[in-house]
């Protein structure tokens, strides 16, 4: 059966049109708020997020106002498309309109769509935080796949207690059933319920020398007993 979807979101941020364009249409910009490591070149947007390495073809590029790319249709009809429309406003603010659309094949699309929807809400909010608090800066993306979780209520509880000690000055900027986002003066720290079972850390660090191994050790220590 499958499921066709389309969503539209609009945010206004205190960033220049040029900074917004950099965030949505360049590899270092996308690195600073989305997932994993990204490259925009040769008419494509390429991502590396663990073993997930999708490539999208750029379908529109009109700097600094319109950028779009999509995955193309797979044999089973699966695809996802992203479109960004940028409009400058008075007082150095910018309105960004984001459209996400696509198709999920099969009769078991509902769980995947839920994970995609809840994850997408985190990514959009991260972009808003980035353009509000870190515009023009470039982050190091840190991606870590932690232990497979068998009890998510307990996992979120343990994670919250451990983060209160590790990042005591962090501000929570987003939370839903599958995700958590925290912001400090040096970065944005995000945790996601992985579709296949692990807790995933997908951070963006602007200052400091912390590494993926540091966060791997943190997740293994905090959640490892649930393996």
PAKE-533224 format. One line per field, with one value per atom (N, C-alpha, C): x, y, z. Coordinates in nm, 2 decimals. Layout:
BEGIN
px <- [X | ...]
py <- [Y | ...]
pz <- [Z | ...]
END
This chain:
BEGIN
px <- [0.08 | 0.00 | 0.09 | 0.16 | 0.25 | 0.18 | 0.27 | 0.21 | 0.29 | 0.21 | 0.27 | 0.26 | 0.36 | 0.36 | 0.41 | 0.37 | 0.42 | 0.40 | 0.50 | 0.49 | 0.56 | 0.51 | 0.56 | 0.58 | 0.70 | 0.73 | 0.80 | 0.77 | 0.83 | 0.88 | 1.00 | 1.07 | 1.12 | 1.13 | 1.20 | 1.31 | 1.43 | 1.55 | 1.63 | 1.70 | 1.78 | 1.92 | 1.91 | 2.04 | 2.02 | 2.13 | 2.12 | 2.08 | 2.03 | 2.00 | 2.12 | 2.24 | 2.36 | 2.39 | 2.37 | 2.40 | 2.30 | 2.18 | 2.08 | 2.11 | 2.15 | 2.19 | 2.30 | 2.40 | 2.52 | 2.47 | 2.38 | 2.33 | 2.26 | 2.19 | 2.11 | 2.17 | 2.27 | 2.32 | 2.46 | 2.54 | 2.68 | 2.71 | 2.81 | 2.84 | 2.87 | 2.96 | 2.99 | 2.87 | 2.78 | 2.66 | 2.57 | 2.54 | 2.46 | 2.52 | 2.65 | 2.72 | 2.68 | 2.65 | 2.63 | 2.50 | 2.40 | 2.27 | 2.19 | 2.23 | 2.15 | 2.20 | 2.25 | 2.30 | 2.43 | 2.53 | 2.65 | 2.73 | 2.81 | 2.89 | 2.83 | 2.84 | 2.77 | 2.86 | 2.83 | 2.91 | 2.81 | 2.82 | 2.74 | 2.84 | 2.83 | 2.92 | 2.87 | 2.90 | 2.87 | 2.72 | 2.64 | 2.49 | 2.43 | 2.50 | 2.45 | 2.47 | 2.39 | 2.41 | 2.43 | 2.55 | 2.59 | 2.61 | 2.55 | 2.56 | 2.63 | 2.70 | 2.75 | 2.71 | 2.62 | 2.57 | 2.58 | 2.69 | 2.72 | 2.72 | 2.65 | 2.64 | 2.54 | 2.46 | 2.36 | 2.43 | 2.43 | 2.50 | 2.42 | 2.31 | 2.23 | 2.29 | 2.24 | 2.28 | 2.16 | 2.14 | 2.03 | 2.08 | 1.99 | 2.02 | 1.97 | 2.05 | 2.00 | 1.90 | 1.78 | 1.68 | 1.65 | 1.70 | 1.69 | 1.80 | 1.87 | 1.97 | 1.98 | 1.91 | 1.91 | 1.95 | 2.09 | 2.14 | 2.09 | 2.06 | 2.05 | 1.90 | 1.81 | 1.67 | 1.60 | 1.65 | 1.58 | 1.68 | 1.66 | 1.75 | 1.66 | 1.68 | 1.60 | 1.68 | 1.65 | 1.72 | 1.63 | 1.64 | 1.56 | 1.64 | 1.59 | 1.66 | 1.64 | 1.54 | 1.50 | 1.42 | 1.34 | 1.25 | 1.32 | 1.31 | 1.36 | 1.26 | 1.30 | 1.21 | 1.08 | 1.08 | 0.95 | 0.88 | 0.92 | 0.86 | 0.91 | 1.00 | 1.04 | 1.12 | 1.09 | 1.17 | 1.15 | 1.24 | 1.23 | 1.28 | 1.22 | 1.26 | 1.26 | 1.35 | 1.36 | 1.37 | 1.29 | 1.29 | 1.30 | 1.39 | 1.41 | 1.39 | 1.31 | 1.28 | 1.32 | 1.40 | 1.46 | 1.42 | 1.37 | 1.33 | 1.38 | 1.45 | 1.50 | 1.39 | 1.40 | 1.30 | 1.38 | 1.30 | 1.37 | 1.44 | 1.52 | 1.60 | 1.68 | 1.74 | 1.84 | 1.78 | 1.66 | 1.60 | 1.57 | 1.55 | 1.52 | 1.41 | 1.32 | 1.22 | 1.26 | 1.26 | 1.29 | 1.17 | 1.13 | 1.02 | 1.08 | 1.04 | 1.09 | 0.98 | 1.00 | 0.90 | 0.97 | 0.91 | 0.96 | 0.85 | 0.88 | 0.78 | 0.84 | 0.76 | 0.81 | 0.71 | 0.76 | 0.67 | 0.74 | 0.67 | 0.72 | 0.64 | 0.71 | 0.64 | 0.60 | 0.51 | 0.48 | 0.37 | 0.32 | 0.21 | 0.26 | 0.39 | 0.45 | 0.51 | 0.46 | 0.52 | 0.50 | 0.40 | 0.36 | 0.47 | 0.54 | 0.65 | 0.76 | 0.80 | 0.90 | 0.86 | 0.73 | 0.69 | 0.69 | 0.65 | 0.65 | 0.80 | 0.89 | 1.03 | 1.08 | 1.05 | 1.09 | 1.03 | 0.90 | 0.83 | 0.89 | 0.91 | 0.97 | 1.12 | 1.19 | 1.33 | 1.34 | 1.25 | 1.24 | 1.22 | 1.13 | 1.10 | 1.22 | 1.31 | 1.43 | 1.53 | 1.54 | 1.63 | 1.59 | 1.46 | 1.42 | 1.44 | 1.42 | 1.44 | 1.59 | 1.67 | 1.82 | 1.86 | 1.81 | 1.84 | 1.80 | 1.69 | 1.64 | 1.74 | 1.78 | 1.87 | 2.01 | 2.05 | 2.18 | 2.18 | 2.08 | 2.07 | 2.04 | 1.99 | 1.97 | 2.09 | 2.16 | 2.27 | 2.41 | 2.42 | 2.55 | 2.56 | 2.49 | 2.50 | 2.64 | 2.67 | 2.80 | 2.91 | 2.89 | 2.99 | 2.97 | 3.08 | 3.08 | 3.11 | 3.02 | 3.04 | 3.11 | 3.17 | 3.21 | 3.10 | 3.05 | 2.94 | 3.00 | 2.94 | 2.99 | 2.87 | 2.89 | 2.79 | 2.83 | 2.75 | 2.78 | 2.66 | 2.67 | 2.57 | 2.59 | 2.51 | 2.52 | 2.46 | 2.44 | 2.39 | 2.24 | 2.21 | 2.07 | 1.99 | 1.87 | 1.79 | 1.67 | 1.64 | 1.53 | 1.41 | 1.44 | 1.34 | 1.37 | 1.29 | 1.32 | 1.28 | 1.18 | 1.15 | 1.27 | 1.33 | 1.44 | 1.56 | 1.58 | 1.70 | 1.69 | 1.58 | 1.57 | 1.59 | 1.54 | 1.56 | 1.71 | 1.78 | 1.92 | 2.00 | 1.97 | 2.03 | 2.02 | 1.89 | 1.87 | 1.95 | 1.96 | 2.04 | 2.19 | 2.24 | 2.38 | 2.41 | 2.32 | 2.35 | 2.34 | 2.26 | 2.26 | 2.39 | 2.47 | 2.61 | 2.71 | 2.69 | 2.79 | 2.78 | 2.65 | 2.62 | 2.53 | 2.58 | 2.49 | 2.43 | 2.50 | 2.45 | 2.37 | 2.34 | 2.27 | 2.13 | 2.08 | 1.94 | 1.87 | 1.76 | 1.68 | 1.61 | 1.63 | 1.56 | 1.46 | 1.46 | 1.36 | 1.35 | 1.23 | 1.21 | 1.08 | 1.08 | 0.96 | 0.98 | 0.89 | 0.90 | 1.02 | 1.08 | 1.20 | 1.33 | 1.32 | 1.44 | 1.46 | 1.58 | 1.61 | 1.72 | 1.71 | 1.81 | 1.85 | 1.98 | 2.03 | 2.13 | 2.14 | 2.23 | 2.31 | 2.44 | 2.53 | 2.60 | 2.69 | 2.76 | 2.85 | 2.89 | 2.99 | 2.93 | 2.80 | 2.75 | 2.61 | 2.56 | 2.42 | 2.43 | 2.37 | 2.38 | 2.24 | 2.24 | 2.11 | 2.12 | 2.00 | 1.99 | 1.86 | 1.88 | 1.76 | 1.74 | 1.62 | 1.58 | 1.60 | 1.71 | 1.74 | 1.63 | 1.60 | 1.49 | 1.51 | 1.64 | 1.68 | 1.71 | 1.69 | 1.71 | 1.81 | 1.92 | 2.02 | 1.99 | 2.05 | 2.04 | 2.15 | 2.12 | 2.21 | 2.24 | 2.37 | 2.41 | 2.45 | 2.39 | 2.42 | 2.44 | 2.57 | 2.60 | 2.66 | 2.66 | 2.73 | 2.81 | 2.94 | 3.03 | 3.11 | 3.10 | 3.16 | 3.29 | 3.31 | 3.43 | 3.46 | 3.59 | 3.63 | 3.69 | 3.75 | 3.82 | 3.75 | 3.62 | 3.56 | 3.54 | 3.54 | 3.54 | 3.43 | 3.41 | 3.31 | 3.34 | 3.47 | 3.50 | 3.46 | 3.47 | 3.42 | 3.27 | 3.19 | 3.05 | 3.02 | 3.10 | 3.08 | 3.09 | 3.20 | 3.22 | 3.10 | 3.05 | 2.94 | 2.82 | 2.78 | 2.66 | 2.68 | 2.80 | 2.82 | 2.81 | 2.86 | 2.86 | 2.72 | 2.65 | 2.51 | 2.41 | 2.42 | 2.31 | 2.36 | 2.49 | 2.54 | 2.48 | 2.42 | 2.37 | 2.24 | 2.18 | 2.06 | 2.09 | 2.22 | 2.25 | 2.19]
py <- [-0.12 | 0.00 | 0.13 | 0.14 | 0.26 | 0.39 | 0.49 | 0.62 | 0.73 | 0.82 | 0.95 | 1.06 | 1.14 | 1.24 | 1.37 | 1.48 | 1.61 | 1.70 | 1.77 | 1.86 | 1.99 | 2.10 | 2.24 | 2.30 | 2.36 | 2.43 | 2.56 | 2.66 | 2.80 | 2.85 | 2.90 | 2.96 | 3.10 | 3.19 | 3.32 | 3.32 | 3.35 | 3.35 | 3.48 | 3.51 | 3.64 | 3.62 | 3.57 | 3.54 | 3.60 | 3.63 | 3.69 | 3.58 | 3.63 | 3.54 | 3.46 | 3.52 | 3.45 | 3.33 | 3.36 | 3.26 | 3.14 | 3.17 | 3.07 | 2.99 | 3.05 | 2.98 | 2.88 | 2.93 | 2.85 | 2.73 | 2.74 | 2.64 | 2.53 | 2.56 | 2.47 | 2.41 | 2.48 | 2.45 | 2.42 | 2.41 | 2.38 | 2.26 | 2.19 | 2.08 | 2.12 | 2.21 | 2.26 | 2.31 | 2.38 | 2.43 | 2.32 | 2.22 | 2.11 | 2.03 | 2.01 | 1.95 | 2.00 | 2.13 | 2.21 | 2.19 | 2.12 | 2.10 | 1.97 | 1.91 | 1.79 | 1.66 | 1.57 | 1.44 | 1.41 | 1.36 | 1.31 | 1.41 | 1.36 | 1.45 | 1.46 | 1.58 | 1.61 | 1.68 | 1.65 | 1.72 | 1.76 | 1.89 | 1.94 | 1.97 | 1.88 | 1.90 | 1.82 | 1.87 | 1.80 | 1.77 | 1.86 | 1.85 | 1.75 | 1.71 | 1.62 | 1.66 | 1.61 | 1.62 | 1.48 | 1.46 | 1.33 | 1.33 | 1.23 | 1.22 | 1.09 | 1.10 | 0.98 | 0.98 | 0.89 | 0.89 | 0.74 | 0.70 | 0.56 | 0.49 | 0.38 | 0.30 | 0.36 | 0.45 | 0.52 | 0.62 | 0.61 | 0.70 | 0.73 | 0.81 | 0.84 | 0.95 | 0.96 | 1.06 | 1.12 | 1.25 | 1.32 | 1.41 | 1.42 | 1.50 | 1.64 | 1.74 | 1.88 | 1.91 | 1.96 | 1.99 | 2.14 | 2.22 | 2.36 | 2.43 | 2.53 | 2.60 | 2.74 | 2.83 | 2.97 | 3.06 | 3.07 | 3.14 | 3.28 | 3.33 | 3.26 | 3.23 | 3.20 | 3.20 | 3.06 | 2.97 | 2.85 | 2.73 | 2.63 | 2.51 | 2.39 | 2.29 | 2.17 | 2.05 | 1.93 | 1.81 | 1.69 | 1.58 | 1.46 | 1.34 | 1.23 | 1.10 | 1.03 | 1.07 | 1.00 | 0.88 | 0.82 | 0.71 | 0.58 | 0.50 | 0.36 | 0.27 | 0.15 | 0.06 | 0.04 | 0.04 | 0.02 | 0.15 | 0.26 | 0.39 | 0.48 | 0.43 | 0.51 | 0.63 | 0.75 | 0.87 | 0.97 | 1.06 | 1.17 | 1.30 | 1.41 | 1.54 | 1.65 | 1.74 | 1.85 | 1.98 | 2.08 | 2.21 | 2.32 | 2.42 | 2.53 | 2.66 | 2.75 | 2.88 | 2.99 | 3.08 | 3.18 | 3.32 | 3.39 | 3.53 | 3.62 | 3.73 | 3.82 | 3.91 | 3.95 | 4.04 | 4.16 | 4.26 | 4.37 | 4.33 | 4.42 | 4.41 | 4.28 | 4.25 | 4.14 | 4.00 | 3.98 | 3.85 | 3.78 | 3.65 | 3.58 | 3.48 | 3.46 | 3.35 | 3.24 | 3.12 | 3.00 | 2.91 | 2.87 | 2.78 | 2.65 | 2.54 | 2.41 | 2.31 | 2.24 | 2.14 | 2.01 | 1.91 | 1.77 | 1.68 | 1.61 | 1.52 | 1.39 | 1.29 | 1.16 | 1.05 | 0.93 | 0.81 | 0.70 | 0.63 | 0.51 | 0.39 | 0.29 | 0.18 | 0.07 | -0.02 | -0.13 | -0.11 | -0.22 | -0.21 | -0.17 | -0.18 | -0.15 | -0.02 | 0.08 | 0.21 | 0.30 | 0.26 | 0.35 | 0.37 | 0.27 | 0.29 | 0.37 | 0.35 | 0.43 | 0.57 | 0.59 | 0.73 | 0.80 | 0.73 | 0.79 | 0.83 | 0.74 | 0.77 | 0.89 | 0.89 | 1.00 | 1.13 | 1.13 | 1.26 | 1.31 | 1.23 | 1.27 | 1.31 | 1.24 | 1.28 | 1.41 | 1.43 | 1.55 | 1.67 | 1.66 | 1.77 | 1.81 | 1.72 | 1.75 | 1.82 | 1.78 | 1.84 | 1.98 | 2.00 | 2.14 | 2.23 | 2.18 | 2.27 | 2.29 | 2.19 | 2.22 | 2.32 | 2.32 | 2.43 | 2.56 | 2.57 | 2.70 | 2.75 | 2.65 | 2.68 | 2.73 | 2.66 | 2.69 | 2.83 | 2.87 | 3.00 | 3.11 | 3.07 | 3.17 | 3.20 | 3.09 | 3.10 | 3.08 | 3.02 | 2.99 | 3.03 | 3.13 | 3.16 | 3.20 | 3.15 | 3.17 | 3.09 | 3.00 | 2.92 | 2.78 | 2.70 | 2.56 | 2.47 | 2.36 | 2.26 | 2.14 | 2.06 | 1.93 | 1.83 | 1.76 | 1.66 | 1.54 | 1.49 | 1.37 | 1.27 | 1.16 | 1.06 | 0.93 | 0.88 | 0.76 | 0.67 | 0.55 | 0.45 | 0.37 | 0.39 | 0.33 | 0.20 | 0.15 | 0.01 | 0.00 | -0.12 | -0.15 | -0.14 | -0.07 | -0.04 | -0.14 | -0.20 | -0.29 | -0.22 | -0.12 | -0.05 | 0.10 | 0.16 | 0.30 | 0.39 | 0.37 | 0.45 | 0.46 | 0.34 | 0.34 | 0.40 | 0.38 | 0.44 | 0.59 | 0.65 | 0.80 | 0.85 | 0.77 | 0.81 | 0.81 | 0.71 | 0.70 | 0.81 | 0.83 | 0.93 | 1.07 | 1.10 | 1.23 | 1.25 | 1.15 | 1.16 | 1.18 | 1.11 | 1.12 | 1.25 | 1.30 | 1.43 | 1.55 | 1.53 | 1.64 | 1.66 | 1.55 | 1.56 | 1.60 | 1.55 | 1.58 | 1.72 | 1.76 | 1.90 | 1.98 | 2.01 | 2.08 | 2.21 | 2.28 | 2.41 | 2.41 | 2.29 | 2.28 | 2.32 | 2.38 | 2.42 | 2.32 | 2.26 | 2.17 | 2.25 | 2.22 | 2.30 | 2.21 | 2.08 | 2.00 | 1.86 | 1.81 | 1.68 | 1.62 | 1.50 | 1.43 | 1.28 | 1.19 | 1.05 | 0.98 | 1.03 | 0.96 | 1.04 | 1.17 | 1.25 | 1.35 | 1.40 | 1.50 | 1.59 | 1.72 | 1.81 | 1.91 | 1.93 | 2.02 | 2.11 | 2.23 | 2.33 | 2.39 | 2.40 | 2.48 | 2.59 | 2.66 | 2.77 | 2.72 | 2.59 | 2.53 | 2.43 | 2.39 | 2.29 | 2.26 | 2.17 | 2.11 | 1.96 | 1.91 | 1.76 | 1.70 | 1.60 | 1.54 | 1.38 | 1.33 | 1.19 | 1.14 | 1.03 | 0.98 | 0.83 | 0.79 | 0.65 | 0.59 | 0.51 | 0.45 | 0.36 | 0.36 | 0.28 | 0.13 | 0.09 | -0.05 | -0.09 | 0.01 | -0.03 | 0.05 | 0.10 | 0.17 | 0.31 | 0.36 | 0.50 | 0.57 | 0.67 | 0.74 | 0.88 | 0.91 | 1.05 | 1.12 | 1.23 | 1.30 | 1.45 | 1.48 | 1.61 | 1.71 | 1.84 | 1.94 | 2.03 | 2.02 | 2.08 | 2.19 | 2.31 | 2.43 | 2.46 | 2.42 | 2.45 | 2.33 | 2.31 | 2.20 | 2.08 | 1.99 | 1.87 | 1.74 | 1.74 | 1.62 | 1.54 | 1.41 | 1.32 | 1.22 | 1.15 | 1.05 | 0.94 | 0.91 | 0.80 | 0.85 | 0.97 | 1.02 | 0.99 | 1.02 | 0.99 | 0.85 | 0.77 | 0.62 | 0.57 | 0.61 | 0.56 | 0.61 | 0.73 | 0.78 | 0.69 | 0.67 | 0.59 | 0.44 | 0.39 | 0.25 | 0.24 | 0.33 | 0.33 | 0.36 | 0.45 | 0.49 | 0.38 | 0.32 | 0.23 | 0.09 | 0.06 | -0.07 | -0.19 | -0.18 | -0.29 | -0.34 | -0.26 | -0.30 | -0.39 | -0.41 | -0.49 | -0.63]
pz <- [0.00 | 0.00 | 0.00 | 0.10 | 0.11 | 0.15 | 0.17 | 0.22 | 0.16 | 0.10 | 0.04 | 0.15 | 0.16 | 0.27 | 0.22 | 0.28 | 0.25 | 0.38 | 0.42 | 0.53 | 0.50 | 0.55 | 0.53 | 0.67 | 0.69 | 0.81 | 0.78 | 0.86 | 0.84 | 0.97 | 0.96 | 1.08 | 1.04 | 1.14 | 1.12 | 1.22 | 1.17 | 1.25 | 1.24 | 1.34 | 1.34 | 1.27 | 1.15 | 1.07 | 0.94 | 0.87 | 0.74 | 0.63 | 0.52 | 0.41 | 0.37 | 0.37 | 0.33 | 0.43 | 0.56 | 0.66 | 0.65 | 0.62 | 0.60 | 0.48 | 0.37 | 0.25 | 0.28 | 0.35 | 0.38 | 0.46 | 0.55 | 0.64 | 0.56 | 0.45 | 0.38 | 0.26 | 0.20 | 0.07 | 0.05 | 0.17 | 0.16 | 0.26 | 0.23 | 0.32 | 0.46 | 0.49 | 0.62 | 0.69 | 0.62 | 0.68 | 0.72 | 0.64 | 0.67 | 0.78 | 0.78 | 0.89 | 1.03 | 1.03 | 1.16 | 1.22 | 1.16 | 1.22 | 1.18 | 1.07 | 1.02 | 1.08 | 0.99 | 1.04 | 0.97 | 1.05 | 1.00 | 0.92 | 0.82 | 0.74 | 0.60 | 0.55 | 0.42 | 0.32 | 0.19 | 0.09 | -0.02 | -0.07 | -0.18 | -0.29 | -0.40 | -0.51 | -0.63 | -0.75 | -0.87 | -0.89 | -0.84 | -0.86 | -0.76 | -0.65 | -0.56 | -0.41 | -0.32 | -0.18 | -0.13 | -0.07 | -0.02 | 0.13 | 0.20 | 0.34 | 0.38 | 0.50 | 0.56 | 0.71 | 0.75 | 0.88 | 0.92 | 0.98 | 1.00 | 0.87 | 0.86 | 0.74 | 0.64 | 0.68 | 0.60 | 0.51 | 0.38 | 0.29 | 0.17 | 0.19 | 0.08 | -0.01 | -0.13 | -0.23 | -0.29 | -0.29 | -0.35 | -0.46 | -0.57 | -0.68 | -0.66 | -0.68 | -0.67 | -0.78 | -0.74 | -0.84 | -0.86 | -0.77 | -0.78 | -0.70 | -0.75 | -0.68 | -0.73 | -0.66 | -0.70 | -0.58 | -0.56 | -0.44 | -0.43 | -0.31 | -0.19 | -0.15 | -0.25 | -0.22 | -0.23 | -0.31 | -0.34 | -0.36 | -0.28 | -0.29 | -0.27 | -0.35 | -0.34 | -0.39 | -0.33 | -0.38 | -0.34 | -0.41 | -0.38 | -0.41 | -0.36 | -0.37 | -0.50 | -0.58 | -0.69 | -0.65 | -0.74 | -0.70 | -0.71 | -0.60 | -0.61 | -0.68 | -0.72 | -0.79 | -0.72 | -0.58 | -0.51 | -0.48 | -0.54 | -0.53 | -0.42 | -0.34 | -0.22 | -0.27 | -0.21 | -0.24 | -0.13 | -0.11 | -0.02 | -0.09 | -0.07 | -0.14 | -0.03 | -0.04 | 0.05 | -0.04 | 0.01 | -0.06 | 0.04 | 0.02 | 0.11 | 0.03 | 0.09 | 0.03 | 0.13 | 0.09 | 0.18 | 0.14 | 0.24 | 0.22 | 0.33 | 0.29 | 0.39 | 0.44 | 0.56 | 0.62 | 0.68 | 0.73 | 0.79 | 0.92 | 0.97 | 1.10 | 1.10 | 0.98 | 0.97 | 1.01 | 0.99 | 1.01 | 0.87 | 0.88 | 0.75 | 0.78 | 0.69 | 0.69 | 0.61 | 0.66 | 0.59 | 0.59 | 0.47 | 0.45 | 0.40 | 0.47 | 0.44 | 0.40 | 0.29 | 0.25 | 0.24 | 0.30 | 0.29 | 0.24 | 0.14 | 0.08 | 0.04 | 0.01 | -0.03 | -0.03 | -0.04 | -0.04 | 0.03 | 0.12 | 0.19 | 0.14 | 0.09 | 0.03 | 0.14 | 0.10 | 0.18 | 0.28 | 0.34 | 0.44 | 0.58 | 0.60 | 0.74 | 0.74 | 0.67 | 0.66 | 0.79 | 0.87 | 0.98 | 1.08 | 1.13 | 1.22 | 1.17 | 1.04 | 0.98 | 0.97 | 0.93 | 0.92 | 1.05 | 1.16 | 1.30 | 1.33 | 1.31 | 1.34 | 1.26 | 1.13 | 1.04 | 1.08 | 1.12 | 1.16 | 1.29 | 1.39 | 1.52 | 1.50 | 1.42 | 1.39 | 1.32 | 1.22 | 1.14 | 1.22 | 1.32 | 1.41 | 1.48 | 1.53 | 1.59 | 1.50 | 1.38 | 1.28 | 1.25 | 1.23 | 1.20 | 1.32 | 1.44 | 1.55 | 1.57 | 1.54 | 1.55 | 1.45 | 1.33 | 1.24 | 1.29 | 1.35 | 1.41 | 1.52 | 1.61 | 1.71 | 1.66 | 1.55 | 1.49 | 1.43 | 1.36 | 1.30 | 1.40 | 1.52 | 1.62 | 1.71 | 1.74 | 1.84 | 1.78 | 1.66 | 1.61 | 1.46 | 1.41 | 1.27 | 1.22 | 1.10 | 1.04 | 1.09 | 1.19 | 1.25 | 1.19 | 1.20 | 1.15 | 1.26 | 1.27 | 1.38 | 1.33 | 1.42 | 1.40 | 1.43 | 1.33 | 1.37 | 1.43 | 1.54 | 1.61 | 1.61 | 1.55 | 1.54 | 1.61 | 1.71 | 1.78 | 1.79 | 1.77 | 1.79 | 1.92 | 2.01 | 2.14 | 2.15 | 2.28 | 2.30 | 2.24 | 2.20 | 2.17 | 2.30 | 2.29 | 2.41 | 2.40 | 2.52 | 2.53 | 2.61 | 2.69 | 2.77 | 2.75 | 2.66 | 2.63 | 2.75 | 2.82 | 2.94 | 3.03 | 3.06 | 3.15 | 3.09 | 2.96 | 2.89 | 2.90 | 2.87 | 2.87 | 3.02 | 3.11 | 3.25 | 3.29 | 3.26 | 3.28 | 3.21 | 3.09 | 3.01 | 3.07 | 3.11 | 3.17 | 3.30 | 3.38 | 3.50 | 3.47 | 3.37 | 3.34 | 3.27 | 3.19 | 3.13 | 3.22 | 3.33 | 3.43 | 3.49 | 3.50 | 3.55 | 3.45 | 3.33 | 3.22 | 3.16 | 3.14 | 3.08 | 3.17 | 3.29 | 3.39 | 3.35 | 3.26 | 3.22 | 3.08 | 3.04 | 2.91 | 2.92 | 2.80 | 2.79 | 2.70 | 2.74 | 2.66 | 2.55 | 2.43 | 2.32 | 2.25 | 2.27 | 2.20 | 2.27 | 2.27 | 2.33 | 2.27 | 2.22 | 2.19 | 2.23 | 2.19 | 2.23 | 2.18 | 2.07 | 2.02 | 2.02 | 2.07 | 2.05 | 2.17 | 2.19 | 2.29 | 2.24 | 2.25 | 2.21 | 2.32 | 2.34 | 2.44 | 2.38 | 2.43 | 2.38 | 2.49 | 2.46 | 2.55 | 2.47 | 2.53 | 2.46 | 2.36 | 2.36 | 2.27 | 2.17 | 2.18 | 2.09 | 2.11 | 2.03 | 2.04 | 2.05 | 2.15 | 2.18 | 2.16 | 2.08 | 2.04 | 2.06 | 2.10 | 2.12 | 2.05 | 1.98 | 1.90 | 1.93 | 1.93 | 1.93 | 1.79 | 1.78 | 1.65 | 1.60 | 1.47 | 1.42 | 1.44 | 1.44 | 1.46 | 1.61 | 1.70 | 1.84 | 1.92 | 1.86 | 1.95 | 1.98 | 2.09 | 2.12 | 2.04 | 1.96 | 1.88 | 1.93 | 1.94 | 1.97 | 1.83 | 1.80 | 1.68 | 1.72 | 1.75 | 1.81 | 1.71 | 1.74 | 1.66 | 1.76 | 1.75 | 1.85 | 1.78 | 1.84 | 1.78 | 1.85 | 1.97 | 2.05 | 2.13 | 2.16 | 2.24 | 2.17 | 2.24 | 2.18 | 2.20 | 2.25 | 2.27 | 2.14 | 2.16 | 2.04 | 2.04 | 1.93 | 1.92 | 2.02 | 2.05 | 2.14 | 2.28 | 2.32 | 2.45 | 2.47 | 2.36 | 2.37 | 2.36 | 2.29 | 2.29 | 2.43 | 2.49 | 2.63 | 2.72 | 2.70 | 2.78 | 2.76 | 2.64 | 2.61 | 2.66 | 2.64 | 2.68 | 2.83 | 2.90 | 3.05 | 3.10 | 3.04 | 3.09 | 3.05 | 2.94 | 2.89 | 2.87 | 2.89 | 2.85 | 2.91 | 3.03 | 3.10 | 3.03 | 2.94 | 2.87 | 2.75 | 2.72 | 2.60 | 2.62]
END
